[in-house]
Amino acid sequence: MSPDIETGANIRATDKPLVWVLQGHRAGDNIQLQVLADGLGWPFHIKKLAWQKNRLKRLPLWTPFYGRSAGLQHLTPETRETFCAPWPDVVLSVGWRSVPVARWIKAQCGAKLVHVGRPRAPLTAFDLVLTTPQYGLPPAGNVVQLTGPMTATPAQHDTATLKTWETHLSHLPHPWTAVLVGGDTPVLKFPTSAATHLANKAKAALAANGGSLLVLTSPRTPPPVSETLRSALPPSAFFHPWSKSADNPYSAVLTLADRFIVTNDSISMTHEAALTGRPLDIFPLHVKSGKIDRALVSFHEKLRHSDTAIGRAYLDLIRSGVIYPPKSANDYFKQLANDGKSAPLVPQSPRAVSAVQALFETGGKQASKLS
């Protein structure tokens, strides 16, 4: 892992670009930034963003003004104090909340801005946007469309932790079917009835393949869903509810399981399971508001793929940050699933790393100051 140089000395004793990593409040987002920073191999400094309570709640959920601003006023005073020289050559950000922070840093030092996901801001504000299909961003010269999120490879997982869990689970007969359970999202709903269906699907897989079930919940799994699963699964199943205070076997199970059942609320989980190349079955959750939300997603998808004057104008509005389409994983799952089996996938971090490195192809850390 590349060094976090937060307290390091002589941090400018290198010709490599200096990276600031703006970590937010979502673990999955932060993992993507960490994987990218590690892949670059450049010295990096992690900046953990903490927002003032209720400050962002005063903003409407969607506003073009937030993404067009540049400032630190929404951050806590303690966080603001961490932004000082030595300034970075490149800033890695993720999530719409970080956009004004990244733009403020660029105003101070001219750093290159690399954003992961969907910024909800004019795309021209960034030197590079690394996005995935669910965000529906249109083609642009500074946009790289990844087939899925950047994830850690098995080699990057903690070997000691892997061995510990392998020993702990060694009494369970193979093959192992891992059931990776997510939770509610702004679009998808995970009721207890779905938990019952998921348990039945897991038991059917057990009957068909033999072996054992390894069932893991996540931070977003509603407690009633977790309890429903626990009671509906056979006693022989290994059931691990997520907890802040307990070791998480997720990376070990990802490495050790023979096949997977994954809920479709988490593209990261499905992508990581698909990258193993082992059989993958995606369990669908339903759109919260039914026909209205499905019709809205369908309308935006048709506009995005429409080669008409209206369609082109729609894409220009997205590029300018005036509007942004609702998240839809349809394109992603079309790539991922093929007759119930995962399509061949490759890790996306090498593509992302190459795209960031290309920003400095003129050589040296000063490229960002001269370009």
LINUR-V31633 format. One record per helix or strand of 3 or more residues. SS is the DSSP state (H for helix, E for strand). FROM is the first residue (numbers start at 1). LEN is the number of residues. Records with the same first field share a line. If there is no record, write none. Layout:
SS=FROM-LEN / FROM-LEN
This chain:
E=19-5 / 44-5 / 90-5 / 112-5 / 128-5 / 143-4 / 176-5 / 212-5 / 238-3 / 259-5 / 279-5
H=27-14 / 56-3 / 64-5 / 77-4 / 96-14 / 123-3 / 133-3 / 154-3 / 159-10 / 192-18 / 223-10 / 250-7 / 267-9 / 291-14 / 309-11 / 330-7 / 349-10 / 367-4
